[in-house]
Amino acid sequence: GGGRTRCATSRGGREPGGAASNAFARTQVAEFADRLKDETPQAILQTTKAGGREAATRLVIGHNPGLKELAAMLVATGDIDARERLGEDFPTSALAAISFAAEDWSGVHSQGGRLERFVTPDWLATATD
């Protein structure tokens, strides 16, 4: 199925959101949500879940500390090295890919996710050297 991008409305949120929307133009719907900036991880999750059931994949672009705390709240399993790096830092431009066994977004909950990938600019630099 298609995907959905939820993005903070600030300038910093709009710029990467636009790039992400262009990259996924055929399957992606971009939405800008004032609520993503400076929100708790629980509020970000509720905003993400409210995006409708039809999108199997969601890309949330926002700000810290909310995104780092959301990722830490959702992840229970996955690559140990990636989980350790996620616990240490969630820098600008980081991407955490988290999968869920839930049938739809209503079943996504705290500690219900598997960290599939955690990519940071520093990690990319060392991985491509």
VENJO-V479106 format. One record per residue. BURIAL is I if it has 24 or more other C-alpha atoms within 12 Angstrom, else O. Layout:
# VENJO-V479106
burial-><BURIAL:BURIAL>
This chain:
# VENJO-V479106
burial-><O:O:I:I:I:I:I:I:I:O:O:O:I:I:O:I:I:I:O:I:I:O:O:O:O:O:O:I:I:I:I:I:I:O:I:I:I:O:I:O:I:I:O:I:I:I:I:I:I:O:I:O:O:O:I:I:I:I:I:I:I:I:I:I:O:I:I:I:I:I:I:I:I:I:I:I:I:I:O:O:O:I:I:O:I:I:I:O:I:I:O:O:I:I:I:I:I:I:I:I:O:O:O:O:I:O:O:I:I:O:O:I:I:I:I:O:I:I:I:O:O:O:O:O:O:O:O:O:O>
